[in-house]
Amino acid sequence: MKKISRRIFIQNSSLAMAGVMAANQSFSFKKNEAHLSFSTLGCPKWAFPDIVVFASKHGYSGLELRGIAGELDLNKCNEFNSAENISATLKMMDDHKLQFVDLGSSCELHHTDPEKRKTNLDGGKKFIDLAQKINCPYIRVFPNKIPDGAERDATINLIIQGLIELGEYAKGSKVTVLMESHGDAVHVNDLLHIMQNAAGPNTGMIWDVVNMWTITKEPPAMVYDQLKKYIKHTHIKDAKLVDGVPHYVLLGTGDTPIGDAVKILRKEGYTGYYSFEWEKLWHPEIPEPEVALADFPTAIKKYL
């Protein structure tokens, strides 16, 4: 048997160890890689197969549904209007290694009119039912309008009660109802009050950083410190302020402290999705989805 010198043995051992370490680092990076999704609000004209193929091609692992091809009521979409179609939809998602991460309902919790209130809550419940069928962990609801004056406290209480009702409806399922920081419910104290009083195993919130900061200018570090117990999902976007009005721009090119928020989430061990919400449906003048949705996975990396 050929003798191996001590020097060569050490060199070979070092190379082997380096290989093991590199493999471990690679595995660790993949395991800890941030989860990216985008909302279909950003591609309102796309058919579902086109959405799936694009997401898979550009490094996303999740989809947040806010309508398909212009239809906001997902229960009316062909992809979900029968057991057979749901099965085919789930197979398509699985084939492309994607999962549904949130269903964006139009349910608003602030309504005082009994008929409007029932319509909105019933809509939220239908989304809970659909989420359960397609293995989606979350649905989104809006707070949404909080008047000043004597009606303020009563409206906030309606929002709380609505979130509780939907959370109770979701009990026994794997679905959690998330209230987005949206509309007039964007100040951290209001959100904290609502969430503390509506807390339960099937309720939580979506932190939309830009919705909050463009109105309140509250630092993301302070917001996250107060609300982290309830944050299950995020909406990530950027904007430039023109006379105080947000104009949506590609991530990293705006005035908002979105980078600070992402870094805080990452540092604090947030394991949910960073979901790009490109509001193309509401703002047709902003860049096309082919540009914005392709840009996001690269743009967010500098914060991660």
C-alpha positions as CSV (number, residue, x, y, z in Angstrom):
1,M,0.0,0.0,0.0
2,K,1.3,3.4,-1.0
3,K,2.2,5.6,2.0
4,I,0.6,9.0,2.2
5,S,2.7,11.8,3.7
6,R,1.3,13.8,6.7
7,R,1.3,17.0,4.6
8,I,-0.8,15.4,1.8
9,F,-3.1,13.8,4.4
10,I,-3.8,17.1,6.0
11,Q,-4.3,18.8,2.6
12,N,-6.8,16.1,1.5
13,S,-8.6,16.2,4.8
14,S,-8.9,20.0,4.6
15,L,-10.3,19.8,1.1
16,A,-12.8,17.1,2.2
17,M,-13.9,19.2,5.2
18,A,-14.3,22.3,3.0
19,G,-16.5,20.3,0.7
20,V,-18.7,19.2,3.6
21,M,-18.9,22.7,4.9
22,A,-19.8,24.1,1.5
23,A,-22.5,21.5,1.2
24,N,-23.8,22.3,4.6
25,Q,-23.8,26.0,3.9
26,S,-25.6,25.4,0.6
27,F,-28.3,23.3,2.4
28,S,-28.6,25.9,5.1
29,F,-29.1,28.7,2.6
30,K,-31.8,26.8,0.8
31,K,-33.5,25.8,4.0
32,N,-33.5,29.4,5.2
33,E,-34.3,31.0,1.9
34,A,-37.1,33.6,2.1
35,H,-40.5,32.6,0.7
36,L,-41.7,34.8,-2.1
37,S,-45.2,35.2,-3.6
38,F,-47.1,37.8,-5.6
39,S,-50.6,38.9,-5.6
40,T,-52.6,38.4,-8.8
41,L,-53.8,42.0,-8.3
42,G,-50.6,42.7,-10.3
43,C,-51.6,40.7,-13.4
44,P,-55.4,41.3,-13.7
45,K,-55.5,40.2,-17.4
46,W,-53.6,37.0,-17.1
47,A,-55.2,33.5,-17.4
48,F,-54.4,31.2,-14.5
49,P,-52.0,28.9,-16.4
50,D,-50.0,32.0,-17.5
51,I,-49.8,33.1,-13.8
52,V,-48.5,29.7,-12.7
53,V,-45.9,29.4,-15.4
54,F,-44.6,32.9,-14.8
55,A,-44.4,32.4,-11.0
56,S,-42.5,29.1,-11.3
57,K,-40.1,30.6,-13.9
58,H,-39.2,33.6,-11.8
59,G,-38.4,32.0,-8.5
60,Y,-41.7,32.3,-6.6
61,S,-42.9,29.5,-4.4
62,G,-46.4,30.9,-3.6
63,L,-49.4,32.7,-5.1
64,E,-51.7,35.1,-3.4
65,L,-55.0,35.2,-5.3
66,R,-56.8,38.6,-5.7
67,G,-58.9,37.6,-8.7
68,I,-58.2,35.8,-11.9
69,A,-58.5,37.4,-15.3
70,G,-60.5,40.3,-13.8
71,E,-62.9,38.2,-11.7
72,L,-62.5,39.1,-8.0
73,D,-64.9,36.5,-6.6
74,L,-62.7,33.4,-6.7
75,N,-65.7,31.1,-6.2
76,K,-66.9,32.2,-9.7
77,C,-63.6,31.4,-11.4
78,N,-63.4,28.2,-13.5
79,E,-60.4,27.0,-11.5
80,F,-62.6,26.6,-8.4
81,N,-66.2,26.2,-9.5
82,S,-66.2,22.4,-9.3
83,A,-64.5,19.6,-7.4
84,E,-63.0,18.4,-10.7
85,N,-61.6,21.8,-11.6
86,I,-60.2,22.3,-8.1
87,S,-58.4,19.0,-8.4
88,A,-56.9,20.0,-11.8
89,T,-55.9,23.4,-10.4
90,L,-54.1,21.9,-7.4
91,K,-52.3,19.4,-9.7
92,M,-51.1,22.4,-11.8
93,M,-49.8,24.1,-8.7
94,D,-48.1,21.0,-7.5
95,D,-46.5,20.3,-10.9
96,H,-44.9,23.8,-10.7
97,K,-43.9,23.5,-7.1
98,L,-46.2,26.3,-6.0
99,Q,-48.7,26.7,-3.1
100,F,-51.6,29.1,-2.5
101,V,-50.6,31.4,0.4
102,D,-53.5,33.8,0.7
103,L,-57.0,34.5,-0.8
104,G,-57.7,38.2,-1.0
105,S,-61.4,38.6,-0.3
106,S,-63.3,41.9,-0.6
107,C,-64.9,41.5,2.8
108,E,-65.0,44.8,4.8
109,L,-65.7,44.7,8.5
110,H,-66.7,48.3,9.2
111,H,-70.2,48.3,7.8
112,T,-73.1,49.3,10.1
113,D,-75.9,48.6,7.7
114,P,-77.1,45.1,8.6
115,E,-77.6,44.0,5.0
116,K,-74.2,45.2,3.8
117,R,-72.6,43.7,6.9
118,K,-74.2,40.3,6.3
119,T,-73.2,40.4,2.6
120,N,-69.5,41.1,3.5
121,L,-69.3,38.6,6.3
122,D,-71.0,35.9,4.1
123,G,-68.4,36.7,1.4
124,G,-65.6,36.2,3.9
125,K,-67.0,32.8,5.0
126,K,-67.2,31.6,1.4
127,F,-63.5,32.4,1.0
128,I,-62.8,30.5,4.2
129,D,-64.6,27.5,2.7
130,L,-62.6,27.8,-0.5
131,A,-59.3,28.2,1.3
132,Q,-60.0,25.0,3.2
133,K,-60.7,23.1,-0.1
134,I,-57.4,24.3,-1.8
135,N,-55.1,24.0,1.3
136,C,-54.6,27.7,1.5
137,P,-53.7,28.8,5.1
138,Y,-55.0,32.4,5.0
139,I,-57.8,34.7,3.7
140,R,-57.5,38.4,3.8
141,V,-60.3,40.8,5.0
142,F,-60.3,44.6,5.3
143,P,-61.0,46.7,8.5
144,N,-61.8,49.3,6.6
145,K,-63.3,52.8,7.2
146,I,-63.2,54.4,10.7
147,P,-65.1,57.7,11.1
148,D,-64.0,60.5,13.4
149,G,-66.2,61.6,16.3
150,A,-68.8,59.7,18.2
151,E,-69.0,56.7,15.8
152,R,-65.3,55.9,16.0
153,D,-65.3,53.6,18.9
154,A,-68.5,51.9,17.8
155,T,-67.0,51.2,14.3
156,I,-63.8,49.8,15.8
157,N,-65.9,47.5,17.9
158,L,-67.8,46.4,14.7
159,I,-64.4,45.6,13.1
160,I,-63.4,43.6,16.2
161,Q,-66.7,41.7,16.3
162,G,-66.5,40.9,12.6
163,L,-63.0,39.5,12.9
164,I,-64.1,37.4,15.9
165,E,-67.1,36.0,13.9
166,L,-65.0,35.0,11.0
167,G,-62.3,33.5,13.3
168,E,-65.0,31.5,15.0
169,Y,-66.4,30.3,11.6
170,A,-62.8,29.2,10.6
171,K,-62.4,27.1,13.8
172,G,-61.8,23.5,13.1
173,S,-60.3,24.3,9.8
174,K,-56.6,25.0,8.9
175,V,-57.6,28.5,7.7
176,T,-56.7,31.7,9.5
177,V,-58.5,35.0,8.8
178,L,-56.0,37.9,8.4
179,M,-57.0,41.5,8.7
180,E,-54.8,43.8,6.5
181,S,-53.5,47.1,7.7
182,H,-55.6,49.0,5.2
183,G,-58.0,52.0,4.8
184,D,-58.3,54.0,8.0
185,A,-56.9,51.2,10.2
186,V,-53.3,51.9,9.7
187,H,-52.1,53.5,13.0
188,V,-50.3,51.0,15.2
189,N,-52.4,51.8,18.3
190,D,-55.7,51.2,16.5
191,L,-54.4,47.9,15.0
192,L,-53.0,46.7,18.3
193,H,-56.4,47.5,20.0
194,I,-58.3,45.6,17.3
195,M,-56.0,42.6,17.3
196,Q,-55.7,42.3,21.1
197,N,-59.5,42.2,21.3
198,A,-60.0,39.8,18.3
199,A,-57.1,37.5,19.1
200,G,-57.7,33.8,18.6
201,P,-56.3,30.7,17.0
202,N,-57.8,31.6,13.6
203,T,-57.2,35.3,13.5
204,G,-54.1,37.4,12.7
205,M,-53.0,40.2,10.4
206,I,-51.3,41.2,7.2
207,W,-48.6,43.9,7.6
208,D,-48.8,46.2,4.6
209,V,-45.9,48.5,5.4
210,V,-46.6,51.0,2.7
211,N,-50.3,51.3,3.5
212,M,-49.3,52.3,7.0
213,W,-46.1,54.4,6.5
214,T,-47.5,56.7,3.7
215,I,-50.1,57.9,6.2
216,T,-48.6,57.6,9.7
217,K,-44.8,57.7,9.1
218,E,-44.5,55.3,12.0
219,P,-41.1,53.6,11.9
220,P,-41.3,50.0,10.8
221,A,-39.2,48.9,13.9
222,M,-41.8,50.3,16.2
223,V,-44.7,48.9,14.3
224,Y,-43.2,45.4,14.1
225,D,-42.3,45.5,17.8
226,Q,-46.0,46.2,18.7
227,L,-47.7,43.9,16.2
228,K,-45.3,41.0,15.6
229,K,-47.4,38.7,17.7
230,Y,-50.2,39.0,15.1
231,I,-48.3,39.3,11.8
232,K,-48.7,36.1,9.7
233,H,-48.3,37.5,6.2
234,T,-46.9,40.6,4.5
235,H,-47.6,42.8,1.5
236,I,-44.4,44.2,0.1
237,K,-44.4,47.2,-2.4
238,D,-42.8,50.6,-2.8
239,A,-43.9,54.1,-3.6
240,K,-42.8,57.7,-4.2
241,L,-44.8,60.4,-2.4
242,V,-46.0,63.2,-4.7
243,D,-47.8,65.9,-2.6
244,G,-48.4,63.2,0.0
245,V,-50.0,60.8,-2.5
246,P,-48.2,57.4,-3.1
247,H,-47.3,56.6,-6.6
248,Y,-46.3,52.9,-6.9
249,V,-42.8,52.2,-8.2
250,L,-40.5,49.2,-8.5
251,L,-39.1,47.9,-5.2
252,G,-36.2,49.9,-3.9
253,T,-36.8,53.0,-6.1
254,G,-39.4,54.7,-3.8
255,D,-39.4,56.8,-0.7
256,T,-40.8,54.2,1.8
257,P,-38.7,52.4,4.4
258,I,-39.7,49.1,2.9
259,G,-36.1,47.8,3.1
260,D,-36.0,48.5,6.9
261,A,-39.2,46.5,7.3
262,V,-37.9,43.5,5.3
263,K,-34.6,43.5,7.3
264,I,-36.5,43.6,10.6
265,L,-38.7,40.7,9.5
266,R,-35.7,38.7,8.4
267,K,-33.7,39.5,11.6
268,E,-36.6,38.6,13.9
269,G,-37.0,35.2,12.2
270,Y,-40.3,35.8,10.3
271,T,-41.0,32.6,8.4
272,G,-44.0,33.7,6.3
273,Y,-44.2,34.9,2.8
274,Y,-43.0,38.2,1.4
275,S,-45.8,38.8,-1.0
276,F,-45.4,41.4,-3.7
277,E,-48.6,43.5,-4.1
278,W,-48.3,45.3,-7.4
279,E,-51.6,47.2,-7.7
280,K,-52.0,47.1,-11.4
281,L,-55.7,46.5,-11.3
282,W,-56.3,49.7,-9.5
283,H,-53.5,51.7,-11.2
284,P,-53.2,50.7,-14.9
285,E,-50.7,53.4,-15.5
286,I,-47.9,51.7,-13.5
287,P,-45.4,49.3,-15.3
288,E,-46.7,46.1,-16.8
289,P,-46.6,42.8,-14.7
290,E,-44.1,41.3,-17.0
291,V,-41.6,43.9,-15.8
292,A,-42.6,44.4,-12.1
293,L,-43.3,40.8,-11.2
294,A,-40.0,39.7,-12.8
295,D,-38.1,42.5,-11.0
296,F,-39.3,41.7,-7.4
297,P,-37.4,38.5,-6.7
298,T,-34.1,40.2,-7.6
299,A,-34.9,43.6,-6.0
300,I,-35.8,42.1,-2.6
301,K,-32.5,40.2,-2.3
302,K,-30.6,43.2,-1.3
303,Y,-32.7,43.5,1.9
304,L,-32.5,39.8,2.7
